[in-house]
Amino acid sequence: MIFSYRKLGRRMYNPTIPDQTTLRQAYEGYALVRSFIAKDMETTLEEKLKFLPSRPVVKGRVKEFESYYKKYIKLLQKDSSCSQSLGITDVIGIRIVCPFFEDLILVEGCVKANFEVIEVERKGSNYSFKEFGYESIHFLIKIPEVLIKKRGACGLDVVEIQIRTILQDAWAEVEHELVYKAAFTPFDEPMKRKLAALNASLSLADTIFQEVRTYQRRLNGELEKRRDSFFKKIEASIDTPLFANEKPDKPLQSRHKEISRDEALLAAASQDSPDSNSIDELLLTALYAHNEHRFTEAITLYTAILNLEPENTIASLIYKHRGMASFAQSQYDDAIEDFTRSLALDRESYKAVYFRGIVKTVLQQYLDAIEDFTLSLKINPYQAFCYYRRGQAYYHLDDLPQSLADCDAALALEPDSKAIARFRKLLLDKLA
């Protein structure tokens, strides 16, 4: 059961004037131990949060005595019976700053799973749209016993953890200067409305960032499925004849690294197009159809996107996707035409010319395929899979030394690839 730590253990006593010098000596006597505990907590949380793909920033700090004393006096003004130890719970503070809303939930779960939670407060959750104030999730947690044993007593038994997004944190910092530290706070209604509007704008920005993040995740998930299907078709068409008696390994491509540029450009399509919603929805719908092997429908949708006349780099990517859908249907001439158009619109599209080389390999046009693979490697020479496929084309032309040279280049880039190693063994057996 979560209960209010601040209400525990209070005792009534006659108010006395606090002696600042005595308080400072007692407070600063624990300064070193508290700084060690703050750093230990920071390190522990960073380790616990490694599972998050967008790594939050963890910042630890110990409150300076001046700030502590000022806060203590304010508490005494409100309640002269307030105890220092119970009234001020953020002497050691940890702030966890996350890029996206969705991270807040994951970080909150991580804190609850790994620490003894005393209290949870959701600051700002009750504000109306007319009010301004920063939002944040505040935890009071028990300092882990292992840290007390390691560092010694620190005069405290709790740490405050604040969890915010980047924009919430920015607003909190500015509000702290404008309101908390100021001699007076804004009381003029127009000024209050301006601050409330600014706060609302930042909240809206957080919401939009999360929507973009969700869209990217959906897009990347569909791209991953589409790649798997495409690579299986390549294996069935090219690798199987070479290794007819062996079960093919998984594709050798390091896919995430190879398509990161494509994914970034596709995700940006909605911002670059005057009709962003149409491109967004058409693209995802096309990828869904593509991944469900409804290739004719996917080609129709890719064509609809091209009819919206997106800028050249995005159009190049869409031609590449449409070419992959045509390849999946064994419409090889259409695939070659689309990969050629893709390259014409983006001369850096090494994947488009590589895919064209794949189609020509399937058509047993090995000299033309080698030319395409060579062009692809000229644009980006760090493609293990492209050396591998060019080596296979040389193999079919009985140029075994050149095939072996390409195979070795591929292995230098991907030394753990079983597929390339198997091909190299085949070559050495032929050369023996």
WOKAUR-V279734 format. One record per residue. RES is the residue in three letters. OMEGA is omega in radians with two decimals (999 if undefined). D_CENTER is the distance of its C-alpha to the mean C-alpha in whole Angstrom. Layout:
RES&OMEGA&D_CENTER  RES&OMEGA&D_CENTER
//
This chain:
MET&3.12&34  ILE&-3.10&32  PHE&-3.06&35  SER&3.11&35  TYR&-3.05&36  ARG&-3.12&37  LYS&-3.06&40  LEU&2.89&41  GLY&3.13&44  ARG&3.11&45  ARG&-3.13&49  MET&3.07&51  TYR&-3.13&53  ASN&-3.13&55  PRO&3.07&53  THR&3.11&53  ILE&-3.13&52  PRO&3.09&49  ASP&-3.04&50  GLN&-3.11&47  THR&3.12&49  THR&3.11&49  LEU&-3.12&45  ARG&-3.13&44  GLN&3.13&45  ALA&-3.09&44  TYR&-3.06&41  GLU&3.06&40  GLY&3.13&42  TYR&-2.97&39  ALA&-3.08&36  LEU&-3.14&36  VAL&-3.13&35  ARG&3.12&33  SER&3.09&31  PHE&-3.13&30  ILE&3.10&29  ALA&3.14&27  LYS&3.11&25  ASP&3.13&25  MET&3.11&24  GLU&-3.13&21  THR&-3.14&21  THR&-3.12&21  LEU&3.09&18  GLU&3.14&16  GLU&-3.12&17  LYS&-3.05&16  LEU&-3.14&13  LYS&-3.10&12  PHE&-3.11&11  LEU&-3.14&8  PRO&3.06&5  SER&-2.96&4  ARG&3.09&7  PRO&3.05&10  VAL&-3.13&13  VAL&-3.13&16  LYS&3.08&19  GLY&3.08&23  ARG&3.03&26  VAL&-3.09&30  LYS&3.06&32  GLU&-3.08&35  PHE&-3.11&38  GLU&3.13&39  SER&3.11&36  TYR&-3.08&37  TYR&3.12&41  LYS&-3.14&40  LYS&3.14&38  TYR&3.10&41  ILE&3.11&43  LYS&3.13&42  LEU&3.11&41  LEU&3.10&45  GLN&3.14&46  LYS&-3.08&45  ASP&-3.06&46  SER&3.12&48  SER&-3.05&48  CYS&3.08&44  SER&3.13&44  GLN&-3.00&41  SER&-3.13&40  LEU&-3.07&39  GLY&-3.10&38  ILE&-3.01&36  THR&-3.09&33  ASP&3.09&30  VAL&2.97&32  ILE&-3.11&29  GLY&3.05&26  ILE&3.09&22  ARG&3.11&19  ILE&-3.05&16  VAL&-3.02&14  CYS&3.11&10  PRO&-2.97&8  PHE&3.09&9  PHE&-3.06&12  GLU&3.13&11  ASP&-3.11&10  LEU&-3.12&14  ILE&-3.12&15  LEU&3.12&13  VAL&3.11&14  GLU&3.11&18  GLY&3.14&18  CYS&3.12&17  VAL&-3.12&20  LYS&-3.09&23  ALA&-2.98&22  ASN&-3.10&23  PHE&3.07&25  GLU&-3.07&28  VAL&3.11&28  ILE&-3.07&31  GLU&3.04&30  VAL&3.08&27  GLU&3.12&27  ARG&-3.09&25  LYS&3.07&26  GLY&-3.07&26  SER&-3.10&26  ASN&3.13&30  TYR&2.99&30  SER&-3.12&31  PHE&-3.14&30  LYS&-3.05&33  GLU&3.06&32  PHE&-3.12&29  GLY&-3.05&28  TYR&3.07&24  GLU&-3.10&22  SER&3.01&21  ILE&-3.11&21  HIS&3.03&24  PHE&2.83&25  LEU&3.13&28  ILE&3.07&28  LYS&3.06&30  ILE&-3.11&30  PRO&-3.10&30  GLU&-3.12&33  VAL&3.12&32  LEU&3.09&31  ILE&3.12&35  LYS&-3.11&36  LYS&-3.00&35  ARG&-3.09&35  GLY&-3.12&38  ALA&-3.12&39  CYS&3.13&37  GLY&-3.13&39  LEU&2.99&36  ASP&3.12&34  VAL&3.02&31  VAL&3.06&28  GLU&3.07&26  ILE&3.08&23  GLN&-3.14&21  ILE&-3.10&18  ARG&2.91&16  THR&3.12&14  ILE&-3.09&14  LEU&3.05&16  GLN&-3.14&18  ASP&3.11&19  ALA&3.13&20  TRP&-3.14&22  ALA&3.14&24  GLU&-3.13&24  VAL&-3.13&26  GLU&3.13&28  HIS&3.13&29  GLU&-3.05&31  LEU&-2.99&32  VAL&-3.01&33  TYR&-3.09&33  LYS&-3.04&35  ALA&3.10&37  ALA&3.05&41  PHE&-3.13&41  THR&-3.13&38  PRO&3.09&38  PHE&3.11&41  ASP&-3.06&41  GLU&3.09&40  PRO&3.13&39  MET&3.10&37  LYS&-3.14&35  ARG&3.12&34  LYS&3.13&33  LEU&3.11&31  ALA&3.13&30  ALA&3.11&29  LEU&3.11&27  ASN&3.12&25  ALA&3.12&25  SER&3.11&23  LEU&3.09&20  SER&3.10&20  LEU&3.11&20  ALA&3.08&17  ASP&-3.14&15  THR&-3.14&16  ILE&3.08&15  PHE&-3.14&12  GLN&3.11&11  GLU&3.10&13  VAL&3.12&12  ARG&3.13&8  THR&3.11&11  TYR&3.13&13  GLN&-3.14&10  ARG&3.10&9  ARG&-3.13&13  LEU&-3.11&14  ASN&3.10&12  GLY&3.13&14  GLU&3.09&17  LEU&3.14&16  GLU&3.11&16  LYS&-3.13&19  ARG&3.12&21  ARG&-3.14&20  ASP&3.13&22  SER&-3.11&25  PHE&-3.12&25  PHE&3.09&25  LYS&3.10&28  LYS&3.10&30  ILE&-3.13&30  GLU&-3.12&31  ALA&-3.07&34  SER&-3.01&35  ILE&-3.04&35  ASP&-3.07&34  THR&3.11&37  PRO&3.13&40  LEU&-3.06&39  PHE&-3.04&39  ALA&-3.07&41  ASN&-3.12&42  GLU&3.07&38  LYS&-3.09&35  PRO&3.01&32  ASP&3.05&29  LYS&3.12&26  PRO&-3.05&25  LEU&-3.00&24  GLN&2.96&22  SER&-2.81&18  ARG&-3.06&17  HIS&-3.13&13  LYS&-3.02&14  GLU&-3.03&17  ILE&-3.08&16  SER&3.13&13  ARG&3.12&15  ASP&-3.10&16  GLU&3.14&13  ALA&-3.13&12  LEU&3.11&16  LEU&3.13&16  ALA&3.14&14  ALA&-3.05&16  ALA&-3.11&19  SER&-3.12&19  GLN&-3.09&19  ASP&-3.05&22  SER&3.09&24  PRO&-3.14&27  ASP&-2.93&26  SER&-3.09&23  ASN&3.13&23  SER&3.14&25  ILE&3.13&23  ASP&-3.06&20  GLU&3.12&22  LEU&-3.11&24  LEU&3.14&21  LEU&3.12&20  THR&3.11&23  ALA&3.14&24  LEU&3.06&22  TYR&3.14&23  ALA&3.14&26  HIS&-3.08&25  ASN&3.08&24  GLU&3.09&27  HIS&2.99&29  ARG&-2.94&30  PHE&3.13&31  THR&3.10&33  GLU&3.13&31  ALA&3.14&28  ILE&3.11&30  THR&-3.13&32  LEU&3.07&29  TYR&3.11&27  THR&3.11&31  ALA&3.10&30  ILE&3.13&27  LEU&3.12&29  ASN&3.07&32  LEU&3.09&30  GLU&3.04&30  PRO&-3.13&26  GLU&-2.90&26  ASN&-3.09&27  THR&3.10&24  ILE&3.10&22  ALA&3.09&26  SER&3.13&26  LEU&-3.14&23  ILE&3.06&24  TYR&3.14&27  LYS&3.10&26  HIS&-3.13&24  ARG&3.08&28  GLY&3.10&29  MET&3.09&27  ALA&3.09&29  SER&3.10&32  PHE&3.14&32  ALA&3.11&31  GLN&-3.11&34  SER&3.03&36  GLN&-2.91&37  TYR&3.12&37  ASP&3.11&38  ASP&3.13&36  ALA&3.13&33  ILE&-3.13&35  GLU&-3.13&35  ASP&3.10&32  PHE&3.09&30  THR&3.10&33  ARG&3.12&32  SER&-3.13&28  LEU&-3.13&29  ALA&-3.13&32  LEU&-3.14&29  ASP&-3.05&27  ARG&3.09&29  GLU&-3.08&26  SER&-3.12&25  TYR&3.11&26  LYS&-3.12&24  ALA&-3.13&27  VAL&3.03&30  TYR&3.13&28  PHE&3.10&28  ARG&3.08&32  GLY&3.09&33  ILE&-3.13&32  VAL&-3.13&34  LYS&3.05&37  THR&3.11&37  VAL&3.12&37  LEU&3.14&40  GLN&3.03&41  GLN&-2.90&42  TYR&3.13&41  LEU&3.10&42  ASP&3.12&40  ALA&3.12&37  ILE&3.13&37  GLU&3.12&37  ASP&3.12&34  PHE&3.13&32  THR&3.10&34  LEU&3.12&33  SER&3.13&29  LEU&3.07&29  LYS&3.12&31  ILE&3.14&28  ASN&-3.04&25  PRO&-3.05&27  TYR&-3.09&25  GLN&3.13&25  ALA&-3.08&26  PHE&-3.13&26  CYS&3.02&28  TYR&-3.13&31  TYR&-3.12&31  ARG&3.09&32  ARG&3.07&34  GLY&3.09&36  GLN&3.11&37  ALA&3.06&38  TYR&3.12&41  TYR&-3.13&41  HIS&3.07&43  LEU&3.13&45  ASP&3.03&46  ASP&-3.02&45  LEU&3.10&44  PRO&3.12&44  GLN&3.09&41  SER&3.13&39  LEU&3.12&39  ALA&3.10&38  ASP&3.13&35  CYS&3.12&34  ASP&3.09&34  ALA&3.11&32  ALA&3.14&30  LEU&3.09&30  ALA&3.13&30  LEU&-3.11&26  GLU&-3.03&25  PRO&-3.10&28  ASP&-3.09&27  SER&3.11&27  LYS&-3.12&30  ALA&-3.13&31  ILE&3.13&31  ALA&3.13&33  ARG&3.11&35  PHE&3.12&36  ARG&3.11&37  LYS&3.10&40  LEU&-3.14&41  LEU&-3.14&42  LEU&3.09&43  ASP&3.12&46  LYS&-3.10&47  LEU&-3.08&48  ALA&999&49
//
